[in-house]
Amino acid sequence: MSDIRVQHTKSNLITALLSCLEDKSVHGLKVKDIIDKAGVSTRTFYQYYSDVNDLLRDTEDSFIAEYLKNVEKDRDSLGDLDLDVPFEDQLETILNATKNTIEFCYAHKKEIQLLLSDNGDTRFYNMIFHTGCEKIMKRMSQMKHIDELKMDEKDQMRMMISVQVFVHSIIGMVRVLLEYSDRLVPYDVRQSILTFLRESPIASMNINKK
């Protein structure tokens, strides 16, 4: 079978899974639910996946892989962040470092909402959370003058706590903003994030060069 047909079939099964999540919890889904919605045979399903959980993992892993590609596109702009200037002056750079990621979330609104819904999977939330924390810490390690920050163990702990609180908050905020995506363009979302950043735990960390 050609790669195009394989991808088409897998995409069809993923779409069927998401459609099923509109009415039924992932934990109650059966293979029959998927194949009925996708209009494929049982044999076709098992050609690609061993069970519903296998399909779910592929759906989530594929999303995270594409999500990370957009995060990487944004990462370069954060390299211009200068810790010498006040936090308020850094916000525009931080805001620009979300452009591709926010647009990706808009394009995958339905997928995000369903996987994060009560019918979805807690693993998906945890994957986004841990990925977000890792990427923020990686970005921070690449900022200008970061090596000049003198942080003791307590400072490092406070930074990690702030990052974790921040990521949880951002996930919740994006979920809310996506509910209004028919009235808000991605730029509006970034402006809302800008407002949030002014009051975020990251803003109050107060870790300065010593």
VORO-669128 format. One record per residue (C-alpha): residue in three letters; x, y, z. Coordinates in steps of 0.02 Angstrom, whole numbers, plus 50000, padded with zeros to 5 digits. Layout:
BEGIN
AlaXYZ
...
//
This chain:
BEGIN
Met500005000050000
Ser500685017249954
Asp501185029650088
Ile499805041350030
Arg498475028050055
Val499205023350224
Gln499165041350283
His497415043650215
Thr496775028250307
Lys497625033250470
Ser496955050950454
Asn495215043850427
Leu495355033250584
Ile495995047950687
Thr494555058750624
Ala493355044850672
Leu494105043850847
Leu493905062550873
Ser492125061950809
Cys491725048050932
Leu492415058651075
Glu491035071251045
Asp489785059151120
Lys490755045851215
Ser492205044651336
Val493805037651264
His493805024851404
Gly492155017951342
Leu492565017451157
Lys492645000951065
Val493484996750901
Lys491744994550828
Asp491345012750868
Ile492865018250769
Ile492615007350617
Asp490765011650606
Lys491175030150609
Ala492645028350488
Gly491725016850370
Val493145004250363
Ser493254985650399
Thr493864977750560
Arg495304970550460
Thr495824987850401
Phe495824994550579
Tyr496904980450646
Gln498094982650502
Tyr498664998850584
Tyr498154998150768
Ser498024984750901
Asp496604993250994
Val495795010051032
Asn497185015051151
Asp498475012051015
Leu497515023650899
Leu497345036451038
Arg499225036251072
Asp499595038550888
Thr498365053150881
Glu499155061551031
Asp500955058050980
Ser500635064750805
Phe499885080650877
Ile501355083450995
Ala502595080650852
Glu501745093950745
Tyr501555105350895
Leu503425104350929
Lys503825108950749
Asn502895125250774
Val503695128250943
Glu505395126450860
Lys504905139250728
Asp504515151450868
Arg506045147650972
Asp507275157750867
Ser506395174150906
Leu506625171351093
Gly508495171351067
Asp508355190251050
Leu507685191951227
Asp508815203351329
Leu508815201351517
Asp509615218551535
Val507965227251498
Pro506445227851613
Phe505215213351601
Glu503885224551524
Asp505065228351380
Gln505385209851354
Leu503545205751327
Glu503495209851142
Thr504885197451108
Ile504005184351214
Leu502385187851122
Asn503195185550952
Ala503855168751013
Thr502075161851014
Lys501505166450838
Asn501675149650751
Thr501135139950904
Ile499515149850923
Glu499115148250739
Phe499405129450752
Cys498205128550900
Tyr496895137950798
Ala497075125750654
His496885110950774
Lys495555118550886
Lys494335103950877
Glu495685091050910
Ile496335100451061
Gln494615103351134
Leu494075085351116
Leu495665077651184
Leu495635089551333
Ser493765087251364
Asp492975076051495
Asn492855062851359
Gly494705064451319
Asp496305057851396
Thr497295064651544
Arg498895058451459
Phe498645071651324
Tyr498575085651452
Asn500105078851540
Met501055077651376
Ile500685095851335
Phe501135101251512
His502805092251521
Thr503255097351343
Gly502835115451384
Cys503915115351540
Glu505385107351449
Lys505295119751305
Ile505195134951419
Met506705129151519
Lys507635125951357
Arg507175143051291
Met507725151351452
Ser509415142551442
Gln509695150651272
Met509255168451320
Lys510545182251316
His511545184051478
Ile510705168951557
Asp512415162451609
Glu512665178251712
Leu511185174151824
Lys511815167751991
Met510465156052057
Asp510615145652213
Glu509595129752241
Lys508125139452310
Asp508115151252159
Gln508115136352042
Met506685128452137
Arg505695144652129
Met506015145751943
Met505385128051914
Ile503825131152019
Ser503485147151924
Val503695138551756
Gln502525124351806
Val501185136351870
Phe501395146751713
Val501195131951595
His499635125651685
Ser498915143251674
Ile499335145251490
Ile498525128651445
Gly496955134051535
Met496985151051454
Val497185144151278
Arg495745132151309
Val494625146751357
Leu495195157751212
Leu494885143851086
Glu493065144251139
Tyr493005161751064
Ser494035157750909
Asp492565162050796
Arg492705179950861
Leu494555181350897
Val495975180450771
Pro497675173450824
Tyr498325191250850
Asp496945194350978
Val497445178451069
Arg499255184151077
Gln498695200851148
Ser497695191851281
Ile499235181651322
Leu500235197751332
Thr499025204451463
Phe499155188051558
Leu501065188351553
Arg501095204951646
Glu500315196251795
Ser501095179151773
Pro502195170051900
Ile503635171851776
Ala503495190751791
Ser503645190351980
Met505125178551993
Asn506275193352025
Ile507855183951979
Asn509125196951925
Lys510925196651872
Lys512015198552026
//
